[in-house]
Structure formats: C-alpha cells, structure tokens
Amino acid sequence: MKNPAEAYTRGTVPFGTGARPAAPVRVGRISYMNVAPVYYGLDHGRRPGWMTMTSAPPSALNGMLAAGELDISPVSSAAYARHQEDWLVLPDLSIACCGPVMSVLLVSRHPFASLHGRKVILTRDSATAAALTRCLLASEGIHPRLATGRVRTAADLPEETGAALVIGDAALREPWAAGFDHVWDLGALWRDRTGLPFVFALWAVRKSFADEHPDRVAAVLAELHRSRREGLCRICRILPEASDRLGISREMCREYYDRLRYSLDAAEIEGLSAFFARLYREKIISRPVRLSFFRGAAAGSHAA
C-alpha cells in the first residue's frame, strides 16, 4: 500500500513485519467536557478499530504518556516543558483561550496582593493551571505557602486556606462567587498581563513512537482534525450532554465553548512561548523550552 497513513485513516490496519497485525495506537483523552468538540466524531461511531482511547484527568495523562502507557495524548503545557526531549507537539491542536476561560479559577478570601504568605491550594489535576497560578503570583512578587489538594466545592477549603485553584467541570458547576470575595479567571488574568492567548493543553506524541511509526501518527492527527471539524460544526448537539453533566444551562455551556480555542496558530504559539519563558524566569522550570513539532513522514518525524 503506497500510503500507510491513508490506510490507517480508512480503517485498514497494515500488517507489521511478522504475521501479527500492528498493535493499536493508544490515544489519551481528557475526562472533562472541554474536549468534547475535539472528540465528537470519534465519539459518534467514527473511531477506527486500530485506535484505543483512555480517558483521564490531564495530570494522569501526563504520567501515562511519560511512562510509555500511551502513544499520543493531550497533555498539560507545563508537562510538555518538562518532557520536551521525549515528546513532539502535534500541529494545530490545543486547548486555549484568549481572555476568560471560565473553567480555570483562583477563588480567594483575600485580595490578590494579600495572598503573600498565606496558604494557597493548587489542584493536582492540571500541571499547567498550577504552574500558571504560581507564575502570575510570582511575577507580582507574591509568594504564598503552596499546598496540593483537590477542590470540588467550597466545603473542601479549610478556614485557614487563603485561596484555591479550581479547574474543569467543578469550576463551571459551582457558584464560587457566592462563597468567595474574589474569583479570578486565570485566562483573563493572563490576557490582561500579556495581551496574548493562553494554551492550557497540547496534543503530544512520544518521540520514539513518532520516529518508528510516523504513518500511524499522521493517521491519528488526521482523525483528530476530522473529529474536531465535525464537533465544531455540531456544538448544538454537544450542549445537551454538557448541560446535563455539568448542571448548568445550555446557554452557559454555549458561552464556554465559544471562549475555547482548539487550534494552535501563530498567536497561540506566541502565547505558549511567553508562558514557557516566564516559567523559566521565575525558576518554576529548570531550563528553557524549545517547541518541537511532528512534521510527518515526508519531512521527517520532527522539526523545531
């Protein structure tokens, strides 16, 4: 077959070098409603038999890709910074925003500047949201006492806690403004301070897998792009499930999806690069980050 990637996208699994067919490509999926448009086509009968899917929070997917338990997955942008030598970025895929994102909030009992020295709980579910919180605080000379925990409701915060990071479905579902004097949308804070979009997650592939199987990676990328196109054209069909799952109105769900971006264009790459530069400047990561993209079999599997 002249084009292995085309064979994969049509659902035909080429045989390997032996008598057995090639192993399925193991793909990750974030277990939040924010990725529903990207996986819409795959969720509605269009996932090929050669692809397996694992759903988990971002932090779990980061670990699974690093451990070789997944081949391709959405990962926290901050996790890519720590694994840049082992992972490649898939082009034109991300979870990003340019302003308020609604699902990444810092809820606080005190003004922003007054968080210095106070306890702030960071979620363990998203490395990027935690790193962004640290970055925004440190850039203004604010150094709280950081702890890690899981915040789903206001009751999860002890009285001595000054602020907490809340992400994902819980950020959308709970009436945080009713229980806290200050609620900051981190997408809005980043935009106010930089004028740039913010990229929370990327789709990455293990470099070793891309080098060995560029045709399979190209096929997964094509399926993800196709699935995303279908999802963005059918947002109205996603809204009922999102509303039921989150317990919020369809109108609020629509606003949420309207604020999200799923591309990775020049502006988003600029925002991502600015984030990495700030993480390095604030010593949150130990070395500068260089973005390396999967380029496909024809051009070699990766390039800067």
C-alpha positions in Angstrom: 0.0 0.0 0.0 1.6 3.3 -1.1 0.2 5.5 1.7 0.2 3.8 5.1 -1.4 6.9 6.8 -4.2 6.8 4.3 -4.7 3.1 5.0 -5.0 3.8 8.7 -7.5 6.7 8.3 -9.7 4.3 6.2 -9.6 1.8 9.0 -7.4 -0.7 7.3 -4.7 -1.9 9.7 -1.5 -2.8 7.8 0.4 -5.8 9.0 3.7 -5.5 10.8 6.9 -7.3 9.9 5.6 -10.5 11.3 2.4 -12.5 11.0 0.5 -10.4 13.5 -1.2 -7.0 12.7 0.3 -3.9 14.1 -0.7 -3.0 17.7 -3.4 -0.4 18.2 -2.3 3.2 18.7 -3.0 4.2 22.3 -4.6 7.6 22.4 -5.5 9.7 25.5 -8.5 11.9 26.1 -9.1 14.4 28.9 -12.0 13.4 31.1 -13.6 16.9 31.1 -16.3 18.3 28.8 -13.8 20.9 27.4 -12.5 18.4 24.8 -15.9 17.2 23.6 -15.7 19.1 20.3 -12.3 17.6 19.5 -13.5 14.0 20.1 -17.0 14.4 18.7 -16.5 12.4 15.6 -14.5 9.7 17.4 -17.3 9.5 20.0 -20.0 9.1 17.4 -19.1 6.0 15.6 -16.0 7.2 13.7 -13.2 5.9 15.9 -11.3 3.3 13.8 -10.6 -0.1 15.1 -6.8 0.5 15.2 -7.2 3.2 17.9 -7.8 2.7 21.6 -8.9 5.5 23.9 -8.1 6.2 27.5 -9.9 8.9 29.4 -8.4 10.5 32.5 -7.6 13.9 34.1 -4.7 15.9 32.5 -2.2 15.0 35.2 -2.9 11.3 34.8 -2.5 11.5 31.0 0.8 13.3 31.5 2.1 10.5 33.6 0.8 7.8 31.2 2.5 9.4 28.2 5.7 9.8 30.1 5.6 6.1 31.2 5.0 4.9 27.7 1.5 3.7 28.5 0.0 6.0 25.8 1.4 6.8 22.4 -0.4 10.1 21.7 -2.4 12.2 24.2 -3.4 15.7 25.2 -1.0 16.9 27.9 -0.6 19.9 30.1 1.5 22.6 28.5 3.6 22.6 31.7 4.2 18.8 31.3 5.5 19.3 27.8 8.0 21.8 29.2 9.3 19.0 31.5 9.3 16.3 28.8 10.4 18.3 25.7 13.2 16.0 24.9 10.9 13.0 24.8 7.7 14.4 23.2 6.7 16.2 20.0 3.8 18.6 19.6 1.0 17.7 17.1 0.3 20.7 14.9 -2.9 22.7 15.0 -4.3 21.2 18.2 -4.6 22.7 21.6 -7.0 23.8 24.3 -6.6 27.5 24.5 -8.3 30.8 25.2 -7.9 34.5 24.6 -9.4 36.0 27.6 -11.8 34.5 30.2 -11.9 30.7 30.0 -14.5 30.0 32.8 -13.1 26.7 33.8 -9.8 27.7 35.4 -10.4 29.9 38.5 -8.5 31.1 41.5 -11.0 31.6 44.3 -9.9 33.6 47.3 -10.9 35.1 50.6 -8.3 37.9 50.2 -7.2 40.4 47.6 -4.5 39.2 45.2 -1.6 41.0 46.8 -2.7 39.9 50.3 -2.0 36.2 49.3 1.7 36.7 50.1 2.5 34.2 52.9 -1.0 32.7 53.0 -1.9 29.2 52.2 -3.0 28.6 48.6 -4.1 25.1 47.4 -3.2 24.1 43.9 -5.0 21.3 42.1 -3.1 18.1 41.3 -5.3 17.6 38.2 -3.7 20.1 35.9 0.1 20.9 35.9 -0.5 23.9 33.6 -3.1 25.6 35.7 -0.9 25.1 38.8 2.1 26.5 37.0 0.1 29.5 35.7 -1.1 30.3 39.2 2.5 30.2 40.5 3.7 32.3 37.6 1.0 35.0 37.9 1.7 35.3 41.7 5.5 35.3 41.4 5.5 37.9 38.7 4.0 40.3 41.2 6.3 39.3 44.0 3.6 37.3 45.8 4.9 34.1 47.4 2.2 32.2 49.2 2.5 28.9 51.1 1.6 26.4 48.4 -0.2 23.1 49.1 -1.6 20.5 46.8 -5.2 19.2 47.1 -8.4 18.6 45.2 -11.1 21.3 45.4 -14.6 20.4 44.1 -16.8 22.6 46.4 -16.3 25.5 48.8 -16.5 22.9 51.6 -13.2 21.4 50.5 -11.4 24.6 51.7 -10.4 24.7 55.4 -10.9 28.1 57.0 -7.1 28.7 57.2 -6.8 28.5 53.4 -6.4 31.8 51.7 -7.2 30.7 48.1 -7.5 27.7 45.9 -7.2 26.8 42.3 -10.4 25.2 40.8 -10.4 23.7 37.3 -12.6 21.8 34.9 -16.2 20.8 35.4 -16.1 21.9 39.1 -15.1 25.4 38.2 -18.2 25.7 35.9 -20.7 24.0 38.1 -20.2 25.6 41.5 -21.4 29.1 42.4 -17.9 30.2 43.6 -18.7 33.9 43.6 -21.3 33.3 46.2 -18.8 31.9 48.7 -15.7 33.9 48.0 -14.9 37.6 47.9 -12.6 37.2 45.0 -12.8 34.9 41.9 -10.2 35.4 39.2 -10.4 33.7 35.8 -6.8 32.9 35.0 -7.3 33.1 31.3 -8.5 36.7 31.8 -5.5 37.5 34.1 -3.0 36.2 31.6 -4.6 38.2 28.7 -4.7 41.3 30.9 -1.0 41.0 31.7 0.4 39.8 28.3 -2.2 40.6 25.6 -1.7 37.0 24.4 -3.8 33.8 24.2 -3.1 31.1 26.7 -2.6 27.5 25.8 -3.6 25.1 28.6 -3.0 21.8 26.8 -1.3 20.4 23.7 -1.5 17.1 21.9 1.8 15.3 22.1 3.3 12.1 20.8 6.2 10.2 22.2 9.3 11.0 20.0 10.3 7.3 19.9 6.9 6.3 18.7 6.8 9.1 16.0 10.3 8.1 14.8 9.2 4.4 14.4 5.6 4.9 13.2 5.2 8.3 11.5 2.4 7.0 9.3 0.4 6.0 12.3 0.9 9.4 14.0 -0.1 11.1 10.8 -3.2 9.0 10.7 -4.2 9.8 14.3 -3.6 13.5 13.6 -5.9 13.3 10.5 -8.6 11.6 12.6 -8.4 14.2 15.4 -8.6 17.1 12.9 -11.6 15.4 11.2 -13.3 14.7 14.5 -12.7 18.4 15.6 -14.2 19.7 12.4 -17.3 17.7 13.0 -17.5 18.8 16.6 -17.2 22.5 15.9 -19.9 22.2 13.3 -22.2 20.4 15.8 -21.7 22.3 19.0 -25.5 22.5 19.4 -25.5 18.6 19.7 -22.9 18.7 22.4 -24.8 21.3 24.6 -27.4 18.9 26.0 -24.9 16.4 27.3 -22.7 19.2 28.6 -25.6 20.8 30.4 -26.8 17.6 32.0 -23.3 16.6 33.1 -22.3 20.0 34.5 -25.7 21.0 35.9 -25.6 24.4 34.1 -27.7 25.9 31.4 -27.2 25.2 27.7 -26.6 29.0 27.3 -23.7 28.9 29.7 -22.3 25.8 28.0 -22.5 27.6 24.7 -20.6 30.6 26.1 -18.0 28.3 27.5 -17.4 26.6 24.1 -17.4 29.9 22.4 -14.5 31.0 24.6 -12.3 27.9 23.9 -9.9 27.5 21.0 -8.8 24.2 19.7 -6.2 25.4 17.1 -2.5 26.1 17.6 -1.9 29.1 15.4 0.9 31.7 15.4 -0.7 33.8 18.2 -1.3 30.8 20.4 2.3 29.6 19.8 3.5 33.1 20.8 1.4 32.9 24.0 2.7 29.4 24.8 6.3 30.6 24.2 5.7 33.6 26.5 4.4 31.3 29.2 7.4 29.0 29.0 9.8 32.0 29.1 8.0 33.2 32.3 8.2 29.8 33.9 11.9 29.7 33.3 12.4 33.3 34.5 10.5 32.6 37.8 12.5 29.4 38.2 9.4 27.2 38.1 11.1 25.1 35.4 14.8 24.5 35.3 15.6 25.1 31.6 14.3 27.0 28.6 11.7 25.3 26.4 12.0 24.7 22.7 8.9 23.6 20.8 9.4 20.6 18.5 6.6 19.6 16.2 5.7 16.4 14.5 6.0 17.1 10.8 5.0 13.8 9.3 6.8 11.0 7.4 7.5 13.1 4.3 9.5 15.8 6.1 11.0 13.6 8.9 9.1 13.0 12.0 10.1 16.2 13.9 11.4 19.6 13.5 11.7 22.7 15.6 
